[in-house]
Amino acid sequence: MAFKLKAPFETDNTPIYFREKPEGILGVATKAGSIIINEKVEDPKQIEKIILHETDHTNKFKEFEKTNGLRGLYYDDNKVIHNNKTFARKNGKIKYQGKWRPDGWPGFPWEVTAYNAEKK
């Protein structure tokens, strides 16, 4: 008879890469599950905050897959889906509550939780 043994510790094998990014972009979470940090960021405390922020996004991507889109986060060039609500996306902006806001705007609900994750 087989059994499953759960490790007594958490593991995270999220790949983290340091790459050149445009001015103002500190980090990016990819749908593939990796995190890209702007190579110009050198402060270890800031890097840790970026990792916490982007990890929140990657966790929401996984949740989207597990719940068939009912919860979580997904994006492509034309839309963002968050908790089963779709928002138009075009030219680096997302239409939210009738206004076009830039990607990463801290008022988006998926950004609010990610910014809160930085504080933990």
C-alpha positions as CSV (number, residue, x, y, z in Angstrom):
1,M,0.0,0.0,0.0
2,A,1.3,3.4,-0.9
3,F,1.0,6.6,1.1
4,K,1.8,10.2,0.6
5,L,4.2,11.9,2.9
6,K,3.9,15.7,3.1
7,A,7.1,17.6,3.7
8,P,7.2,19.5,7.0
9,F,8.2,22.7,5.2
10,E,7.1,24.8,2.3
11,T,8.9,24.6,-1.0
12,D,8.9,27.2,-3.8
13,N,10.6,26.4,-7.1
14,T,9.5,29.6,-8.9
15,P,12.2,30.6,-11.3
16,I,13.5,34.1,-10.8
17,Y,15.4,35.9,-13.5
18,F,17.1,39.3,-13.6
19,R,16.7,41.0,-17.0
20,E,16.6,44.4,-18.5
21,K,13.1,46.0,-18.2
22,P,11.8,49.3,-19.3
23,E,12.0,52.3,-17.0
24,G,9.5,52.0,-14.1
25,I,9.0,48.3,-14.3
26,L,10.5,46.6,-11.3
27,G,9.2,43.1,-11.8
28,V,6.9,40.9,-13.9
29,A,5.1,37.7,-13.2
30,T,4.7,35.5,-16.2
31,K,1.8,33.1,-16.9
32,A,4.4,30.4,-17.2
33,G,5.1,30.8,-13.5
34,S,8.4,32.7,-13.4
35,I,9.3,36.1,-12.1
36,I,11.5,38.6,-13.9
37,I,13.1,41.3,-11.9
38,N,14.6,44.4,-13.4
39,E,18.4,43.9,-13.4
40,K,18.9,47.5,-12.3
41,V,17.3,46.7,-8.9
42,E,20.2,46.1,-6.4
43,D,18.7,46.6,-3.0
44,P,18.0,43.2,-1.4
45,K,15.0,44.5,0.6
46,Q,13.5,45.9,-2.6
47,I,14.1,42.6,-4.4
48,E,12.4,40.7,-1.6
49,K,9.4,43.0,-1.9
50,I,9.2,42.5,-5.6
51,I,9.4,38.7,-5.2
52,L,6.6,38.8,-2.6
53,H,4.5,41.0,-4.9
54,E,5.0,38.9,-8.1
55,T,4.6,35.7,-6.2
56,D,1.1,36.8,-5.3
57,H,0.4,37.2,-9.0
58,T,1.9,33.8,-9.9
59,N,-0.3,32.2,-7.1
60,K,-3.4,33.8,-8.6
61,F,-2.4,32.4,-12.1
62,K,-2.3,28.9,-10.6
63,E,-5.6,29.5,-8.8
64,F,-7.2,30.6,-12.2
65,E,-6.1,27.2,-13.7
66,K,-7.3,25.2,-10.7
67,T,-10.8,26.8,-10.6
68,N,-11.3,27.0,-14.4
69,G,-11.3,30.8,-14.3
70,L,-13.8,31.2,-11.4
71,R,-11.1,32.7,-9.2
72,G,-7.6,33.9,-9.8
73,L,-5.9,35.9,-12.5
74,Y,-5.2,35.6,-16.2
75,Y,-4.1,38.0,-18.9
76,D,-3.3,38.2,-22.5
77,D,-2.8,41.1,-24.9
78,N,-6.5,41.9,-25.1
79,K,-7.9,41.3,-21.6
80,V,-7.4,40.6,-18.0
81,I,-9.6,38.2,-16.1
82,H,-9.8,38.5,-12.4
83,N,-12.2,36.4,-10.3
84,N,-14.4,35.7,-13.3
85,K,-14.6,39.3,-14.4
86,T,-13.1,40.4,-17.7
87,F,-11.4,43.7,-18.3
88,A,-10.4,45.0,-21.7
89,R,-6.6,45.6,-22.2
90,K,-5.0,47.6,-24.9
91,N,-1.7,49.4,-25.5
92,G,-0.4,48.9,-21.9
93,K,-3.7,50.0,-20.3
94,I,-6.7,48.2,-18.7
95,K,-10.2,49.5,-18.6
96,Y,-11.4,49.4,-15.0
97,Q,-14.6,51.1,-13.7
98,G,-15.0,53.0,-17.0
99,K,-11.5,54.4,-17.1
100,W,-8.3,53.3,-18.9
101,R,-5.6,52.7,-16.3
102,P,-1.9,51.8,-16.9
103,D,-0.8,48.2,-16.3
104,G,0.3,47.9,-12.7
105,W,-2.0,50.6,-11.4
106,P,-2.2,50.0,-7.6
107,G,-6.0,50.4,-7.6
108,F,-6.7,47.2,-9.5
109,P,-8.0,44.5,-7.1
110,W,-5.3,42.1,-8.2
111,E,-2.6,44.7,-7.5
112,V,-4.1,45.6,-4.0
113,T,-3.6,42.1,-2.8
114,A,-0.1,41.9,-4.3
115,Y,0.9,45.2,-2.6
116,N,-0.5,43.8,0.6
117,A,1.7,40.7,0.2
118,E,4.8,42.9,0.1
119,K,4.1,43.9,3.7
120,K,4.0,40.3,5.1
